[in-house]
Amino acid sequence: CCAVCSVAIFLYCELHHGTLHPKIKEAINVLLGALTCINKKVAKVATDMLQLLCDHMDRLLEYHPQMPKKITEAIASTISALVSTHGAANSDEDKRLIVSMMFTMVEWCLQMPMSLLIETTDTDKSCIYKVFRVLHSAVTGHSSSSLTRVSKSLSDFLLETDFTNIWETQGGSASPWSTVTTQRPFSANATLADAVTDPSRLTSSKQLEQGRKPETDIVKLAARALMTHLVNHLSHFPMGSGAARLHTTVQEHHDLPDYFDDDLKPEIFSAPNVQFFVLNRRCLISFIELPAVDAPGGGVTAGLMTARTVCRIIVRDLCGKYCWENSVLYSPPWCTKGSSRHNAETLLGLAAGVEQESVLVKKAEVVKSEPAVQHPVDQLPCHEVVGVSGDNLDKMLIYIGQTSPECLLRPGRPLNIPSRLSEDFMESTEENIIKLIQEQNLKEIEYSQAHRMDVSMVAPPEMPAESQDPVSPFQMCRLLLDQIGLLSWEKRCHFDLLKKSDKIIRELKNLDAQKCRETHKIAVIYIAQGQEDKNSILNNSSASRAFEDFVAGLGWEVDLESHQGFMGGLQSNRTTGNTAPYWANSTCEAIFHVSTRIPSSGTDWHIKMRHIGNDEVHIVWSEHNRDYRRGIIPTEFGDIVIVIYPLPIGLYRIQIIRKPEIPFFGPLFDGAVVDFQVLPGLVRATAINASRLKRSLMPFYHAYYEERAKCLESTIQQHTEQTMFEDFAENVFAPVLPANATITDETPRSEASIASFSEILQPADSGPLQMSPNTSRQRASDSALLDIPSAIRLQINTRRFSLMPRRSSGPQKIPTSSNSRPSFSAINTSHTESAFFVTALESSHDQSAREDSGTSSHELEILELKSGNFERREKLEKHKGPKSKSEKSRSESPKFKNKK
């Protein structure tokens, strides 16, 4: 392990100083060869050393442009060889090694340029493809076919370099990975579809569809988390808010007009523009529709024609929480709102806003008659020949009769001669008709001359319709859900509603509080010359120049009052200092508790000791001439101490103090000597590796992705609401009913909708039933159904499972009859169950009983069941008087007694 760490320190120093040492490539090959060492501790240290080299990716690309890609592929091949086949299990030590290698591989991918990641050749896939293929195999396990597909396996990579001495030192065998020399899991002809359609995985896929158990394998959880991490943060880290945050802090209640609380509360469920969903049983999605706000500078939709509302989407998954805002775009910048109507008005001369001038009816012009033009009868009468005053029809008939005699109706009789009048049609009648036509023509001319200036004589112009604002407060979200395909029938089994309750609010808050990457807090202690006791060391409020330069190299300074990343227990109210060194990448973040930055008054060091004493890793900068003793600052923690001693020649000696149960870690080891330029980076990497190793030894420790996966899985399993498609679509159309909405049913009995049976069981004199959003979802309890006959209870039970509730933002009222004795029509139109109940009672009665006047016995039976008071029936019978003969005979019959 020390040899591997020494090689890593050599590479780190040479890359940092830019010496272009000729042995850099060989040293990297040594680290890659150590990945396959039989001793898993050596392979784990080699993995950490490769992750250390990511800090100098730019220098490595400058010296050896293809080396980062080869390193990533070598790590991927090693992981592929370590991952067990489908159904088999790795040991705990192998699992921890695989997880460490996967994080190192992903860190190299995040540091490499995208052009190198997606570079392909004629015989090889891209590097990013191989990485995803390995992560996918880690989730699903190797199959019999995937183990035989390799284009650039680890053994092939090692054959390109000289590793004979490494294999000889490992027992003389050719290679510990000789069993995988024929494996080609990265074949150029292989695709991800081969792994999905492999027969050995069909059983597991079917089991996942039927019901998935919570994942407990750390390798599978880490692979799932890293795949999502790569998709979200590849070429997207750090984000706009900086490296301190990986996810958004936006909540569902932010920017709601009528919501004034600072925290997420159950009142959010009463908002008509918010709905919660579960997608693929993997992530939670919230859709919120908000009014569009003009952002400073116009925002991303500057100049575009958009809707008045925007759709905000909040996604919570295994890797974090993300927020998107979507706006529907209607037209490009040059086409503003209402431009189509404006263009139409412009074309009609209405751009200035003046009223349209009516099209006036022009006075008919008198056409002067011209002398008729004679033309041959065998020539086609054209307009130019006949003229305006000529009769073209008459000339045409003559032409047809002359040129085509077969068209004559009677031989020798031209077609232009008018037919004779019928015997009933007199000449006087013809004259009267001509006179009426002339009079009508004259009146039309007079009316047009009198009203030709009137606007009503002209039809108004047709204009395009203007856009209307959405009526539903969830309309744009509904459109987005449908247009991205989440409302399709194929997605129905993968897209569900989330139950709205007080408990889900607590679960969402707990999920948002879960970390999205690895966190470490490390103590940094300064010891001046001559200080050997706790009091003098903790009283230091300033330090030497060299110590301050070292602290500046550990990380960048952050303001604790506005810092949004990991705080490590430090407070934002400045009681623990104003600033602190902080460092982060996409998978890890660390904050340093510097003893000189935390304030203390006199001998009161409880605030300083509360943070420094509880840290598991201590970095001690000692300028004293004696070695540091671990008992100087007594604490139950501080299992690992990294002591730095400045040497007179400008170098620094490292001392590692650790408890016996702590295994070896690197890159710095006890007795190492380094220069100041590489000191901060190597000390930071050593402290993070030590903290990570110490936590892995804890019996009940879980990584951040395990905790978040457990919380997310529990929330989805307990709060997913299984609904029918009709109720699902109804909740998407309107997440919450309006406050003034009431549940009514005025449909006929054959078309009555299904509702609750609790109204029949309610006493008749209790007044209208007020239903809250929660009580509207409750069903009739089994104890309330005990007083109902078994035949009727059977009919009700067959329908009760299809009852689906609807939530309302206000109390819901169900209208009932105002009389203390409800009639049949009032009961039948209230709910379907009451209709079934009355129908069952009516079927046992004679037709003569329906013709009797007054209250019948079966109506008393209904009142008896509704009130649950049998004495009330006796009072009503006394109030009514003696029974009729038909009622008396029916009540004495055995059939009716059985029903009673």
Buried (B, 14 or more C-beta within 10 A) or exposed (E): BEEBBBBBBBBBBBBBEEEEBEEBBEBBBBBBBBBBBEEBBBBBBBBBBBBBBBBBBEBBBEBBEEBBBBBBBBBBBBBBBBBBBBEEEBEEEBBBBBBBBBBBBBBBBBBBBEEBBEBEEEEBBBBBBBBBBBBBBBBBBBBEBBBBBBBBBBBBBBEEBEBEEBBEEBEEEEBBBEEBBEBBBBBBEBEEEBBEEBEBBEEBEEEEEEEBEEBEBBBBBBBBBBBBBBEBBBEEBBBEEEBBBBBBEBBBBBBBEEBEEEEBEEBBBBBBBBBBBBBEBBBBBBBBBBEBEEEEEEBEBEEBBBBEBBBBBBBBBBBBBBBEBBBBEEEEEEBEBEEBBBEBBEEEEBEEEEEEEBEEBEEEEEEEEEEEEEBEEEEEBEEEBBBEEBEBEBBBBBBBBBEEEEEBEEEEEBBBEEEEEEEEEEEEEEEEEEEEEEEEEEEEEEEBEEEEEEEEBEEEEEEEEEEEEBEBBBBBBBBBBEEEEBBEEEBEEEBBBBBBBEEBBEBBEEBBEBBBBBBBBBBBBBBBEEBEEBEEBBBBEEBBEBBBEBBEBBBBEBEBEEBEBBBBEBEEEEEBBEBBBBBBBBBBBBBBBBBBBBEBEEEEBEBBBEBBBBBBBBBBBBBBEEEBEBEBBEBEBBBBBBBBBBEEEEEBBBBBBBEEEBBBBBBBBBEBEBEBEBBBBBBBBBBBBBBBBBBBEEEEEBBBBBEBBBBBBBBBBEBBBEBEEEBBEBBBEBBBBEEEBBBEBEEEBEEBEBBBBBBBBBEBEEEEBEBEBEBBBEEBEEEBBEEBBEEBBEBBEEBBEEBBBBBBBBBBBBBBBEEEEBEBEBBBBBBBBBBBBBBBBEEBBEEEBEEBEEBBBBBBBBBBBBBEEEEBBEEBBEEBEEBBEBBEBBEEEEEBEEBE
